[in-house]
Amino acid sequence: MLVLLLLGQFMGLVDVFIVNVAMPSIGTELHASGASLQLVVGGYTVAYAMLLITGARLGDLYGRRRMYLLGVVAFTLTSVGCAFAPDAATLVVFRFAQGASAAVMVPQIMSVIQMQFQGPARAKALSAYGAVLSTGAVAGLVLGGVIVNADLFGASWRPVFLVNVPIGLVLIALVPRLLPKDAPTGRRKLDLQGLALAVPAVFLLVLPAVLGRELDWPAWTFVCMAAGVVLAAVFVRVERGIAARGGDPLLNLAVLRAPGMSIAMITVVCVQLTYGGFLFVFTLHLQQGLAETALRAGLTYLPMSITFGLAGFYWRKLPARIHHLLAPGGLAVSALSYGLVAIAMQDGGSGGALMWIGTILNGVGMGLSVSPLLTQALVNVPMDKAADASGLLTTIVQLGQVGGIAVYGALYLTLVDRTGDGVRAHVLGTAMSTSAVWILVVAALGVVPGLLLSRVVLRARRPAPAAPAAVPSPTAASD
């Protein structure tokens, strides 16, 4: 039974990353612009982020096995749609749909594990679940490189999506037979009003930011972004009203009042902006600037992913007295890593030892910052608000990555366009180096809220001072 759940998690996670190394091939075959490639990568994550909480509540309302199976069916079908997309626009639409399918499928997995496994069996199941999470990114990058490089049946990048189909068919056949049926709980209702505001607000902010550079920033892009800001403000007001009436808002913003939560969110945004942006522009540069094959580009991330996984797994074994400093410390290491990559790539550099040291250090920095940061963000959240805080945090993590793809992708592509008359390697190297410097800046800025959060966490760990002994009143003493 556990294998059926982990396969679904593997599919959902791998497809976040597997398309990265296929970007140049997709761009060449479909004549896709840089903006289209940003949407192919980021569209999945946008849909996943916006619908994840709704997907979890659908499991409560209609049964987790039913919604898991529905998500698998939809994910398999949309994967086929991606594989046979005739143009970039169609591929972007199917990537959005694929992300929405993952938002229905993935939330059910942890819930079923919690329901069906108890005691030591649950611990083993959660360990296996964590292993899939830690290896999914590198598996996606390496698997994508292997598949594109193999050029199976002359299909170039298309088998990158078709790899989901046999897994999906196995799950469709076995889930109804082997996964126990569960009764709907209906504990939390859908917030359709919030969803109707949040989705267009995000699209109105992201799409113009991605398309504006390519279209030379026409007036409608600014109108759309202004409308997105207005909708976001209305969304906040509506969500607060639903919470005040005792309802179930999509995002319960009241959790931001917990000590350190707002600071943690700012730090999370800095981490995810830089990481998402770096993965996007560095993958493009490996293949376009350094002329690496898709396979070599994917394998370039292997040492980084290993150090990410090791640091993320073993940070708890470090002395407890320094745990509160790991998040800002990890961000500082990540900032250093981006600086090394910037130096390695300047003036058309080919990378060399500095690039490898930079990527390895990036894995260490991310491993030391991400898991401790997510843990510390929730340290002062009341137990009855833990689910709301986790949902908000997960949404911010995903949207932060999308923001990084939009902002740094636009920066990199703009720099390539503006310096396009020089030697190609020099042009792309300068664009990568400059982008890495700006990624470094945001990572370094993220150290500041990280340090503020560490102070909040340190105060929370200190025991409350003992109440002073009562001093008898003069009247009592004379009795």
C-alpha positions in Angstrom: 0.0 0.0 0.0 2.8 2.4 0.9 4.4 2.0 -2.5 1.2 3.2 -4.2 1.3 6.4 -2.2 5.0 7.0 -2.6 4.8 6.5 -6.4 2.2 9.3 -6.5 4.5 11.6 -4.4 7.4 10.7 -6.7 5.5 11.7 -9.8 4.2 14.9 -8.4 7.7 16.0 -7.1 9.8 14.9 -10.1 7.6 16.8 -12.5 8.5 20.1 -10.8 12.2 19.6 -11.8 12.2 17.1 -14.7 11.3 19.8 -17.2 14.2 22.1 -16.3 16.8 20.3 -18.3 14.4 19.9 -21.2 13.9 23.6 -21.6 16.4 24.2 -24.4 15.0 21.3 -26.4 11.5 22.5 -25.9 12.5 26.0 -26.9 14.1 24.7 -30.1 11.4 22.3 -31.2 8.4 24.5 -30.3 10.0 27.8 -31.1 9.2 28.8 -27.6 10.3 32.2 -26.3 12.1 32.7 -23.0 8.8 33.8 -21.4 7.1 30.7 -22.6 9.8 28.5 -21.0 9.3 30.4 -17.7 5.6 29.6 -17.9 6.3 25.9 -18.7 8.4 25.6 -15.6 6.5 27.9 -13.3 2.9 27.2 -14.5 3.0 23.8 -12.8 4.1 25.3 -9.5 1.6 28.2 -9.6 -1.4 25.9 -10.0 0.0 23.5 -7.4 0.5 26.3 -4.9 -2.9 27.9 -5.4 -4.9 24.7 -5.2 -3.0 22.7 -2.7 -5.1 23.6 0.3 -8.3 23.2 -1.6 -7.1 19.7 -2.7 -6.5 18.7 0.9 -10.1 19.8 1.8 -11.5 17.9 -1.1 -10.0 14.8 0.5 -11.8 15.6 3.8 -15.1 16.2 2.0 -15.2 13.3 -0.5 -12.7 10.8 0.8 -8.9 10.7 0.4 -8.7 7.5 -1.6 -11.3 8.8 -4.1 -9.5 12.2 -4.5 -6.1 10.5 -4.7 -7.3 8.3 -7.5 -9.0 11.2 -9.3 -5.7 13.2 -9.0 -3.7 10.3 -10.4 -6.1 10.0 -13.4 -6.0 13.7 -14.1 -2.2 13.8 -13.7 -1.7 10.9 -16.1 -4.0 12.5 -18.7 -2.4 15.9 -18.5 1.0 14.3 -18.8 -0.1 12.9 -22.1 -1.4 16.3 -23.1 2.0 17.8 -22.3 3.9 15.1 -24.3 1.8 15.7 -27.4 1.5 19.5 -27.2 1.9 20.9 -30.7 3.0 24.4 -29.6 4.3 26.3 -26.6 0.9 27.8 -25.6 -0.7 24.3 -25.5 2.1 23.0 -23.4 1.8 25.9 -20.9 -2.0 25.2 -20.5 -1.4 21.5 -19.9 1.4 22.3 -17.4 -1.1 24.4 -15.4 -3.6 21.6 -15.6 -0.9 19.1 -14.5 0.0 21.3 -11.5 -3.7 21.4 -10.6 -3.9 17.6 -10.8 -0.9 17.3 -8.5 -2.7 19.6 -6.0 -5.5 17.1 -5.8 -3.3 14.1 -5.7 -0.4 15.0 -3.4 -2.2 16.3 -0.2 -4.0 12.9 0.2 -0.7 11.0 0.6 0.4 12.3 4.0 -3.2 12.1 5.3 -3.5 8.4 4.3 -0.1 7.6 5.8 -1.2 9.2 9.1 -4.5 7.3 9.0 -3.4 3.9 8.0 0.0 3.5 9.8 0.5 3.5 13.5 3.5 3.3 15.9 6.8 1.9 14.4 5.0 1.3 11.0 4.2 5.0 10.8 7.8 6.0 11.6 9.0 3.7 8.8 6.4 5.1 6.4 7.4 8.7 7.2 11.1 7.9 6.7 10.3 6.4 3.3 8.2 9.5 2.5 11.1 11.8 3.6 13.5 9.8 1.4 11.2 10.4 -1.7 11.1 14.1 -0.9 14.8 14.4 -0.5 15.7 12.5 -3.7 12.8 13.7 -5.9 14.6 16.9 -7.0 17.8 15.2 -8.1 15.9 12.3 -9.6 13.9 14.8 -11.7 17.0 16.6 -13.0 19.0 13.5 -13.7 16.1 11.6 -15.2 15.1 14.5 -17.4 18.7 14.7 -18.7 18.9 11.0 -19.4 15.6 10.9 -21.3 16.3 14.0 -23.4 19.8 12.9 -24.1 18.6 9.4 -25.2 16.2 11.0 -27.7 13.9 8.0 -27.5 12.2 7.2 -30.8 13.4 10.6 -32.0 10.9 12.2 -29.7 13.4 14.6 -28.1 11.8 16.1 -24.9 8.4 14.5 -25.1 9.2 11.2 -23.2 10.0 13.4 -20.2 6.2 13.6 -19.7 5.3 10.2 -21.0 7.4 8.6 -18.2 4.4 9.4 -15.9 2.0 7.3 -18.0 3.0 3.7 -17.0 3.3 4.7 -13.4 -0.2 6.4 -13.6 -1.7 3.3 -15.2 -0.3 1.0 -12.5 -1.8 3.3 -9.8 -5.1 3.5 -11.5 -5.3 -0.3 -11.6 -4.1 -1.0 -8.1 -5.3 1.9 -5.9 -9.0 0.8 -5.9 -8.0 -2.7 -5.0 -5.2 -2.2 -2.4 -5.8 1.2 -0.8 -8.4 1.0 2.0 -11.5 3.1 1.4 -12.1 5.9 3.9 -15.2 7.8 4.9 -15.3 11.6 4.2 -14.9 13.6 7.4 -16.1 16.9 6.1 -14.4 18.8 8.9 -13.4 21.9 6.8 -15.4 23.5 4.1 -14.2 24.8 0.7 -13.5 28.5 0.6 -14.7 29.1 -3.0 -14.9 32.8 -2.5 -11.2 33.0 -1.4 -10.2 30.7 -4.3 -12.1 32.9 -6.8 -10.0 35.9 -5.7 -6.6 34.3 -5.1 -6.2 32.5 -8.4 -6.8 35.5 -10.7 -4.8 37.8 -8.3 -1.7 35.5 -8.7 -2.2 35.1 -12.5 -2.6 38.9 -12.9 0.7 39.4 -11.1 2.8 36.6 -12.5 1.7 36.6 -16.2 2.5 40.3 -16.9 5.8 40.0 -15.0 6.8 37.1 -17.3 5.4 38.4 -20.6 6.2 42.1 -20.1 9.9 41.9 -21.0 9.2 40.1 -24.3 6.4 42.5 -25.3 8.4 45.6 -24.3 6.1 46.3 -21.4 2.8 47.5 -23.0 0.4 49.4 -20.9 -1.9 46.4 -20.2 0.9 44.6 -18.3 0.9 47.4 -15.7 -2.9 47.6 -15.6 -3.0 43.8 -15.0 -0.4 44.0 -12.2 -2.3 46.9 -10.5 -5.5 44.8 -10.8 -3.7 41.9 -9.2 -2.6 44.0 -6.2 -6.2 45.2 -5.8 -7.6 41.7 -5.9 -4.9 40.5 -3.4 -6.0 43.3 -1.0 -9.7 42.2 -1.4 -8.6 38.6 -0.8 -7.0 39.6 2.5 -10.1 41.4 3.6 -12.4 38.6 2.6 -10.2 35.9 4.3 -10.1 37.9 7.6 -13.9 38.3 7.4 -14.4 34.5 7.0 -12.1 33.8 9.9 -13.8 36.4 12.1 -17.2 34.6 11.4 -15.7 31.3 12.5 -15.5 29.9 8.9 -12.6 28.1 7.1 -10.6 30.6 5.1 -8.4 29.4 2.3 -5.5 31.1 4.1 -6.0 32.0 7.7 -3.8 35.1 7.9 -4.4 35.3 11.7 -1.5 32.9 12.1 0.9 35.7 11.1 0.3 37.2 14.5 2.2 34.3 16.1 5.6 35.5 17.3 8.1 35.1 14.5 5.7 33.9 11.9 5.8 37.1 9.7 9.6 37.2 10.0 9.8 33.6 9.0 7.6 34.2 5.9 9.9 37.0 4.7 12.9 34.7 5.2 11.2 31.8 3.3 10.4 34.2 0.4 14.1 35.1 0.2 15.2 31.5 0.3 12.7 30.3 -2.4 13.1 33.4 -4.6 16.9 32.7 -4.8 16.7 29.0 -5.1 13.9 28.9 -7.8 15.6 31.6 -9.8 19.0 30.0 -9.6 17.7 26.6 -10.8 16.0 28.2 -13.8 18.8 30.5 -15.0 21.7 28.1 -14.2 20.0 25.2 -16.1 19.5 27.5 -19.1 23.2 28.6 -18.9 24.6 25.1 -18.6 23.1 24.1 -21.9 23.1 27.4 -23.8 26.2 29.1 -22.4 28.4 26.1 -21.6 27.0 23.9 -24.4 26.4 21.0 -22.0 24.2 18.1 -23.0 20.9 17.7 -21.1 22.5 14.7 -19.4 25.6 16.6 -18.2 23.4 19.5 -17.1 21.3 17.2 -15.0 24.3 15.5 -13.5 25.8 18.9 -12.6 23.2 19.1 -9.9 24.0 15.7 -8.4 26.7 16.9 -5.9 24.5 19.8 -4.9 21.5 17.6 -4.3 23.6 15.1 -2.3 24.9 17.9 0.0 21.4 19.4 0.2 20.0 16.0 1.3 22.8 15.3 3.8 22.7 18.7 5.4 18.9 18.6 5.5 18.9 15.2 7.2 21.8 15.6 9.7 21.2 19.2 10.9 19.3 17.9 14.0 22.5 16.1 15.1 24.3 19.4 15.4 24.4 20.9 19.0 21.0 22.2 20.0 22.4 25.5 21.2 23.2 26.5 17.6 19.9 25.3 15.9 18.4 28.8 16.0 21.4 30.1 13.9 21.2 27.5 11.2 18.6 29.3 9.0 20.5 32.6 8.7 23.8 30.7 8.6 22.6 28.5 5.8 21.4 31.6 3.9 24.8 33.1 4.3 26.5 30.0 2.9 24.0 30.1 0.0 24.9 33.7 -0.7 28.6 32.8 -0.7 27.8 30.0 -3.2 26.0 32.3 -5.6 29.0 34.6 -5.4 31.4 31.8 -6.4 29.2 30.9 -9.3 29.1 34.6 -10.4 32.9 34.7 -10.4 33.2 31.4 -12.2 30.9 32.6 -15.0 32.0 36.1 -15.5 33.4 37.1 -19.0 32.2 33.8 -20.5 34.0 31.6 -18.0 33.5 27.8 -18.3 32.8 27.2 -14.7 35.7 25.0 -13.5 36.4 24.3 -9.8 34.7 27.5 -8.5 31.4 26.5 -10.1 31.5 23.0 -8.6 32.5 24.4 -5.1 29.7 27.0 -5.5 27.0 24.4 -6.3 28.2 22.0 -3.6 28.1 24.9 -1.0 24.6 25.8 -2.3 23.4 22.4 -1.4 24.9 22.7 2.1 23.4 26.2 2.6 19.9 25.1 1.4 20.0 22.0 3.5 21.0 24.0 6.6 18.4 26.7 6.1 15.2 25.1 4.6 14.3 22.4 7.2 15.3 24.4 10.3 13.5 27.5 8.9 10.2 25.6 8.3 10.5 24.1 11.8 11.2 27.5 13.5 8.4 29.2 11.6 5.9 27.1 13.5 7.5 27.1 16.9 5.1 29.7 18.4 2.0 28.7 16.5 -0.8 27.3 18.7 -1.7 23.7 18.1 -5.2 24.6 16.9 -3.7 26.8 14.2 -0.9 24.5 13.1 -2.7 23.2 10.0 -3.5 26.8 8.9 0.1 27.8 9.4 1.4 24.8 7.5 -0.9 25.5 4.6 0.1 29.2 4.5 3.8 28.2 4.7 3.5 25.6 1.9 1.8 28.1 -0.3 4.4 30.7 0.3 7.2 28.2 -0.5 5.7 27.4 -3.9 4.9 31.0 -4.8 8.4 32.0 -3.8 9.9 29.6 -6.3 7.5 31.0 -9.0 8.6 34.5 -8.1 12.2 33.5 -8.5 11.6 32.0 -12.0 9.7 35.2 -13.0 12.1 37.8 -11.7 15.5 36.2 -12.3 14.4 34.5 -15.5 13.4 37.9 -16.8 16.6 39.5 -15.6 18.8 36.8 -17.3 16.9 36.9 -20.6 16.9 40.7 -20.6 20.7 40.7 -20.1 21.1 38.2 -22.9 19.0 40.4 -25.3 20.8 43.7 -24.4 24.3 42.3 -24.8 23.4 40.1 -27.8 26.0 41.6 -30.2 29.1 40.2 -28.6 30.7 36.7 -28.6 27.9 34.3 -27.5 29.8 32.6 -24.7 30.8 36.0 -23.3 27.3 37.4 -23.5 25.7 34.4 -21.8 28.5 34.2 -19.2 28.0 37.9 -18.3 24.2 37.4 -18.0 24.7 34.4 -15.7 27.3 36.2 -13.6 25.1 39.3 -13.2 22.0 37.2 -12.4 24.0 35.3 -9.8 25.1 38.6 -8.2 21.5 39.7 -7.8 20.5 36.3 -6.4 23.4 36.7 -3.9 22.0 40.1 -2.9 18.5 38.8 -2.0 20.0 35.8 -0.2 22.2 38.1 1.8 19.3 40.3 2.6 17.4 37.2 3.8 20.1 36.7 6.5 18.7 39.8 8.4 15.1 38.4 9.0 16.7 35.0 9.6 18.7 36.5 12.5 15.6 38.2 13.9 13.8 34.9 13.7 16.6 33.2 15.6 16.1 35.7 18.5 12.4 34.8 18.6 13.2 31.1 18.6 15.8 31.6 21.3 13.4 33.4 23.6 10.7 30.7 23.0 13.2 28.0 24.2 14.1 29.8 27.4 12.0 28.7 30.4 9.7 31.3 31.9 11.1 32.9 35.1 9.7 31.4 38.3 7.1 33.5 40.0 8.4 35.3 43.1 7.5 34.0 46.5 4.5 35.6 48.0 5.4 38.2 50.7 3.0 38.0 53.7 1.1 41.2 54.4 1.7 43.0 57.7 -1.8 42.1 58.7 -1.2 38.4 58.1 2.0 38.5 60.0 0.4 40.0 63.1 -2.5 37.5 63.2 
